[in-house]
C-alpha cells in the first residue's frame, strides 16, 4: 500500500546521462527567449520614463529578476525536475497545481502576445502582397485573423518537431535578430540623433514613474524565471544552469528592449506625438520604412520566443495532468493560445490588454519565486529527495497534499503588492514587486521554521 501511495504522483526527472544541453545552447535559448517582439514592446512602453529613466529601470529591474533565474536554474540542474514540479516541495504535492495553473495561463498569455505582434506583421505583408487592409484599418481584422492562423500552424509544426527543434529555432533566431537589430539601429540614428533622443522630454500626462517601470519589468522578467528549471534540467554542468541563463536572458532583454526604447522615442520626435501604441514592432518597422523583410524577421523572432513559451505552458499542464503526455500537452496549449490571441480584438486595444496582463503577473509571480527559493536553499539546504516529491506519505504532503501556509504567504504577497503600489515613495523609487518578494521571504521562512519546531517538539 505504501508503494502504491508513493507512485500516485509521478514526476519526471531528467537523469544526468540524458542531459546534453551545452553552454551555447542554454545561452542561445535565453537570448532568443528575450530577443523578441514582446521585449521590443516593453522597451517602447517604458519610454514613458524618458531615455535615461528607461535605461536605469531596464538594467536594475532585469538584473535582479535574473538572479532568481540563475537560482531556479540551479534547482533544476540539481533535481532534473521542471519548475512547477519543484513547487510541490513548497506548496504541497497537490498544492503544486496552483503554480501550475499560473504558469499555464501566463505562458499561454505570452504566446498570445508574441503571436498577436507577429500576426500584425503578417497583416502588413498581406497589404504589400495582396492589398489587404492593415490591422487597425477598416476590414483589417480579417488579415490579422489570417496571421494568427498562420502563426498557430507554424507553432504546431515546431511542437511536433520536439526539443531539438527548439534549439535549432533559437540558433537561427539569434542570427536573424542580430542582423535585424543592427539594421534598425542604423535606420533610427539616420532619422534621429542620439542627442535628440537623450534629451527628449516625456509629455506630463503620459509620464511613467520609475517604480511603475520597475514593476512592469519585474512582471515581464519574472515570467521567464518560472520556466527556468524546465530548461536547466537538461544541463550537466552547474555553470550551464546558472550563468548561461542569467547572461543570456539579461543580454537578450537589454539588447531588444533598448531597440524598442530608442525606436519609440525616435518616432515620437519625428512625428511630434508620443503614443505607447507605436511601441508595437510592426508599427515601428512600418513607420521606419523597413519593408517586408523586417516583417518576416519579426515573424521568425516570435517563433523563437514562443518555442520557450509553449514548452513552459506544456510542462505546467503535464504537471497538472501527469497522464497527459508532454507532446499532447503542447498541442493543447498551442490550440488554446490561438484563441487567447484574439482577446485584444475583442477588447479593442493591444496595449490595454498587455498592461493589464503585466499588472496581474506582477502581483503573483514575485511571491511564488520568493517562496520557492527560500524553501529550497534555506529550509531544505539545497536538496530535495525525488522520493519525497512523489510520496503521499512524505514531508511534502503537508495537510491533504497542500501546504496552506505557502498559499497564505502567496496571498499576503498579493495584498502587500496592491498596498505598496499606492504609496507614493514606492511608486517613485523601488516599486512594489521586489520589496514584496523580500517581505514574503521573511514571513514564509518564519512561519515554516515555527512549524518545523512544533513538529520536532
C-alpha positions in Angstrom: 0.0 0.0 0.0 2.9 2.4 0.9 4.5 1.7 -2.5 1.2 2.4 -4.2 0.9 5.8 -2.5 4.5 6.7 -3.4 3.7 6.2 -7.1 0.3 8.0 -7.1 2.0 11.3 -8.0 4.7 10.5 -10.6 7.2 13.2 -11.6 9.8 13.1 -14.4 13.4 13.8 -13.5 16.0 14.0 -16.3 18.9 11.7 -15.5 22.4 13.1 -15.9 23.2 10.7 -18.8 20.3 12.2 -20.8 21.4 15.8 -20.4 23.0 17.2 -23.5 22.4 20.9 -23.4 25.7 22.8 -23.6 26.5 26.4 -22.6 25.9 27.8 -26.1 22.5 26.1 -26.4 21.4 27.4 -23.0 22.8 30.8 -23.7 21.1 30.9 -27.1 17.8 29.7 -25.6 17.6 32.6 -23.2 18.9 35.3 -25.6 16.3 34.0 -28.1 13.6 34.0 -25.5 14.1 37.7 -24.8 15.2 38.9 -28.1 11.6 39.1 -29.4 8.7 41.3 -30.1 7.3 41.3 -26.5 10.7 42.7 -25.3 10.7 45.3 -28.0 7.2 46.3 -26.9 8.1 46.6 -23.2 11.0 48.8 -24.2 8.7 51.1 -26.0 6.2 51.2 -23.1 8.9 52.3 -20.6 9.9 55.0 -23.0 7.4 56.9 -20.9 10.2 57.2 -18.3 12.4 59.0 -20.9 15.6 57.5 -22.2 17.8 57.6 -19.1 14.9 56.6 -16.8 14.1 53.7 -19.1 17.7 52.6 -19.3 18.1 52.6 -15.5 14.9 50.7 -15.0 15.8 48.1 -17.6 19.3 47.4 -16.1 18.1 47.3 -12.4 14.8 45.5 -13.0 16.2 42.9 -15.3 19.4 42.1 -13.4 17.5 41.5 -10.1 15.0 39.2 -11.8 17.6 37.1 -13.5 19.5 36.5 -10.3 16.3 34.5 -9.4 16.5 32.8 -12.9 20.0 31.6 -12.0 18.8 30.3 -8.6 15.8 28.5 -10.1 18.1 27.2 -12.9 20.4 25.7 -10.2 17.5 23.9 -8.6 16.5 22.4 -12.0 20.1 21.3 -12.5 20.3 19.6 -9.1 16.9 17.8 -9.4 16.2 17.4 -13.1 12.6 18.5 -12.5 10.5 21.3 -14.0 9.7 24.5 -12.1 6.1 23.5 -11.5 7.2 20.0 -10.4 9.6 21.6 -7.9 6.8 23.7 -6.5 5.5 20.5 -4.9 8.0 21.0 -2.1 6.8 24.4 -1.0 3.1 24.2 -1.9 2.5 20.5 -1.4 2.2 17.7 -3.9 -1.4 18.5 -4.7 -0.9 22.2 -4.0 1.6 22.5 -6.9 -1.5 22.6 -9.1 -1.8 26.3 -8.1 1.6 27.4 -9.5 1.0 25.1 -12.5 -2.3 26.9 -13.3 -0.4 30.2 -13.0 2.3 29.0 -15.4 -0.2 27.5 -17.8 -2.2 30.8 -18.0 0.8 33.1 -18.2 2.7 31.3 -20.8 -0.3 30.8 -23.0 -0.7 34.6 -22.5 2.9 35.3 -23.6 2.4 33.0 -26.6 -0.6 35.1 -27.5 1.3 38.4 -27.1 4.0 37.3 -29.5 1.6 35.7 -31.9 -0.5 38.9 -32.0 2.5 41.0 -32.8 3.7 38.5 -35.5 0.1 38.4 -36.9 0.2 42.2 -37.2 3.3 41.9 -39.3 1.6 39.3 -41.5 -1.2 41.8 -42.0 1.4 44.3 -43.2 2.8 41.7 -45.6 -0.7 40.8 -46.9 -1.2 44.6 -47.5 2.0 44.7 -49.6 1.4 41.4 -51.5 -2.4 41.4 -51.9 -3.6 44.9 -51.0 -5.5 43.6 -47.9 -6.3 46.3 -45.3 -3.7 46.5 -42.5 -4.9 45.7 -38.9 -6.2 48.9 -37.4 -7.9 50.0 -40.6 -11.5 49.1 -41.7 -11.5 45.4 -42.7 -8.0 44.8 -41.1 -9.3 42.3 -38.6 -9.5 39.7 -41.3 -5.9 40.0 -42.2 -4.9 39.8 -38.6 -7.0 36.7 -38.1 -5.3 35.2 -41.1 -1.9 36.0 -39.5 -3.0 34.3 -36.2 -3.9 31.1 -38.1 -0.6 31.1 -40.0 1.4 31.6 -36.7 -0.5 28.9 -35.0 0.2 26.4 -37.8 3.9 27.2 -37.5 3.8 26.7 -33.8 2.2 23.3 -34.2 4.9 22.3 -36.6 7.6 23.4 -34.1 5.8 21.4 -31.3 5.7 18.2 -33.4 9.5 18.5 -34.2 10.3 18.3 -30.4 13.1 19.6 -28.1 15.8 19.6 -30.9 13.6 22.0 -32.9 13.6 24.5 -30.1 17.4 24.6 -30.1 17.5 24.9 -33.9 14.9 27.7 -33.9 16.8 29.6 -31.2 20.1 29.4 -33.0 18.7 30.6 -36.3 16.7 33.2 -34.5 19.7 34.7 -32.8 21.5 35.3 -36.1 18.4 36.9 -37.7 17.7 39.1 -34.6 21.3 40.3 -34.5 21.2 41.4 -38.1 17.8 43.0 -37.7 18.8 44.9 -34.6 21.9 46.3 -36.3 19.8 47.3 -39.3 17.1 49.0 -37.3 19.6 50.8 -35.1 21.2 52.3 -38.2 17.9 53.4 -39.6 16.9 55.0 -36.2 20.0 57.0 -35.9 19.8 58.2 -39.5 16.5 59.7 -38.7 17.2 61.0 -35.2 20.4 61.8 -33.4 21.4 60.4 -30.0 21.4 63.9 -28.6 17.8 64.4 -29.6 16.7 61.0 -28.2 18.6 61.5 -24.9 17.1 65.0 -24.4 13.5 64.1 -25.3 11.0 65.0 -22.6 8.0 62.8 -22.0 4.6 64.6 -22.1 3.5 65.1 -18.5 0.2 63.3 -18.9 2.0 60.2 -20.3 4.9 60.1 -17.9 5.6 56.8 -16.1 7.1 56.7 -12.6 10.4 54.9 -12.0 8.7 52.5 -9.6 6.0 51.6 -12.1 8.6 50.9 -14.7 10.4 48.6 -12.3 7.2 46.7 -11.5 6.4 46.3 -15.2 9.9 45.0 -15.9 9.7 42.7 -12.8 6.5 41.1 -14.1 8.0 40.8 -17.6 11.3 39.2 -16.5 10.0 37.1 -13.6 7.7 35.3 -16.1 10.8 33.7 -17.5 12.1 32.8 -14.1 9.1 30.5 -13.6 10.3 28.4 -16.5 13.9 28.3 -15.6 14.2 24.7 -14.4 12.2 23.5 -17.4 15.3 24.0 -19.4 18.2 23.8 -17.0 17.2 20.2 -16.1 18.7 19.3 -19.5 22.1 20.6 -18.5 25.0 18.6 -17.0 27.1 21.5 -15.6 26.4 24.0 -12.8 27.7 26.9 -14.9 25.4 26.0 -17.8 22.4 26.0 -15.5 23.2 29.3 -13.8 25.4 31.8 -15.6 24.2 30.9 -19.1 20.5 31.7 -18.3 21.5 34.8 -16.4 23.7 36.3 -19.1 21.6 35.1 -22.0 18.3 36.5 -20.6 19.9 39.7 -19.5 21.7 40.4 -22.8 18.5 39.5 -24.7 16.2 41.8 -22.7 18.7 44.8 -22.7 19.5 44.3 -26.3 16.0 44.2 -27.7 14.3 46.4 -25.2 16.8 49.1 -25.9 15.8 48.9 -29.6 12.1 49.4 -28.7 13.1 52.2 -26.3 15.2 54.1 -28.9 12.8 53.5 -31.8 9.7 54.6 -29.9 11.4 57.8 -28.8 12.7 58.4 -32.3 9.2 58.1 -33.8 7.8 60.4 -31.0 10.4 63.0 -32.0 9.9 62.8 -35.8 6.1 62.6 -35.6 5.8 65.1 -32.7 3.4 62.7 -30.9 4.3 60.1 -28.2 1.9 57.1 -28.3 2.8 53.9 -26.5 0.7 52.0 -29.1 3.5 52.8 -31.5 5.7 50.5 -29.4 4.3 47.6 -31.4 7.3 46.3 -33.5 5.3 46.0 -36.7 4.1 49.6 -36.4 7.7 50.8 -35.7 9.1 48.8 -38.6 6.4 50.3 -40.9 7.0 53.9 -39.7 10.7 53.5 -40.1 10.2 52.2 -43.7 12.0 48.9 -43.1 9.8 47.0 -45.6 8.6 43.4 -45.9 11.9 41.8 -44.9 11.6 43.4 -41.4 8.1 41.9 -41.1 9.4 38.4 -41.9 12.1 38.7 -39.2 9.5 39.8 -36.7 7.5 36.7 -37.5 10.6 34.4 -37.1 11.6 36.1 -33.8 8.1 35.4 -32.5 8.7 31.8 -33.1 11.9 31.8 -31.1 10.1 33.2 -28.1 7.1 31.0 -28.4 9.2 27.9 -28.6 10.1 28.6 -25.0 6.6 29.8 -24.0 4.8 26.7 -25.3 7.4 24.4 -23.7 6.8 26.0 -20.3 3.0 26.0 -20.7 3.0 22.4 -21.8 5.2 21.4 -18.8 2.7 23.1 -16.5 -0.2 21.2 -18.0 1.8 18.0 -17.8 2.4 18.5 -14.1 -1.3 19.1 -13.5 -2.3 16.1 -15.6 0.5 13.6 -15.5 -1.4 11.1 -17.6 -1.4 13.5 -20.5 2.0 13.2 -22.3 4.1 16.3 -22.8 3.6 16.2 -26.6 -0.2 16.1 -26.2 0.0 18.9 -23.6 2.0 21.0 -26.1 -0.7 20.5 -28.7 -3.4 21.5 -26.3 -1.7 24.8 -25.1 -0.9 25.7 -28.7 -4.5 25.5 -29.8 -5.8 27.3 -26.7 -3.2 30.1 -27.3 -4.6 30.6 -30.8 -8.0 31.6 -29.3 -6.4 33.7 -26.5 -4.6 35.7 -29.2 -7.9 37.1 -30.3 -8.7 38.7 -27.0 -7.2 42.2 -27.9 -9.5 42.2 -31.0 -12.5 42.0 -28.6 -11.1 44.4 -26.1 -10.1 46.9 -28.9 -6.6 47.7 -27.7 -3.5 45.5 -27.6 -1.7 48.0 -25.3 -4.5 47.9 -22.7 -4.6 44.1 -22.8 -0.8 43.9 -22.4 -0.6 46.3 -19.5 -3.4 44.6 -17.6 -1.7 41.3 -18.2 1.6 42.7 -16.7 -0.3 44.1 -13.7 -1.7 40.7 -12.8 1.7 38.9 -13.3 3.5 41.5 -11.1 1.5 40.7 -8.0 1.5 36.9 -8.5 4.9 35.8 -9.8 7.3 37.5 -7.3 5.8 35.9 -4.1 5.8 32.5 -5.8 9.5 32.6 -6.7 10.4 34.0 -3.3 8.7 31.1 -1.5 10.4 28.5 -3.8 13.9 29.9 -3.3 13.6 30.2 0.5 12.2 26.6 0.7 15.0 25.0 -1.4 18.1 27.0 -0.4 17.4 27.8 3.2 14.8 25.5 4.7 16.0 22.4 2.8 19.7 23.3 2.5 19.8 23.0 -1.3 18.5 19.4 -1.6 15.2 17.7 -2.5 14.6 14.0 -2.5 12.7 12.7 -5.5 11.0 10.1 -3.2 9.6 13.0 -1.1 8.4 14.9 -4.2 6.3 11.9 -5.3 5.3 10.3 -1.9 1.9 10.9 -0.5 3.2 9.8 2.9 6.3 12.1 2.7 7.1 15.5 4.1 5.7 17.4 1.1 2.2 16.0 1.6 1.5 18.5 4.4 -2.3 18.5 5.0 -4.4 17.0 2.3 -1.5 17.4 -0.1 -1.4 21.2 0.3 0.9 23.5 2.3 -1.7 26.1 3.3 1.0 28.3 4.9 2.6 28.7 1.5 -0.7 29.7 -0.1 -1.3 32.2 2.8 2.1 33.8 2.2 1.3 33.9 -1.5 -2.0 35.7 -0.9 -0.3 38.1 1.6 2.2 38.9 -1.2 -0.7 40.0 -3.5 -2.2 42.1 -0.7 1.2 43.8 0.1 1.8 44.4 -3.6 -1.5 46.2 -4.1 -0.9 48.2 -0.9 2.7 49.3 -1.7 1.7 50.4 -5.2 -0.5 53.1 -3.7 2.3 54.5 -1.5 4.0 57.4 -3.4 7.5 56.7 -2.2 7.4 53.1 -3.5 5.8 54.3 -6.8 8.5 56.8 -7.4 11.5 54.8 -6.3 11.8 51.0 -5.9 8.3 49.9 -6.9 6.3 47.2 -5.2 7.4 43.9 -6.7 10.9 43.4 -5.3 10.1 44.7 -1.8 7.1 42.3 -1.6 9.4 39.4 -2.6 11.6 40.2 0.4 8.7 40.6 2.8 7.2 37.3 1.7 10.5 35.5 2.0 10.9 36.6 5.6 7.3 35.7 6.5 7.4 32.3 4.8 10.7 31.5 6.5 9.4 32.5 9.9 6.1 30.5 9.6 7.8 27.3 8.3 10.5 27.5 10.9 7.9 27.7 13.7 6.0 24.8 12.0 9.2 22.7 12.0 9.9 23.4 15.6 6.4 22.4 16.6 6.7 19.1 14.7 10.1 18.4 16.3 8.7 19.1 19.8 
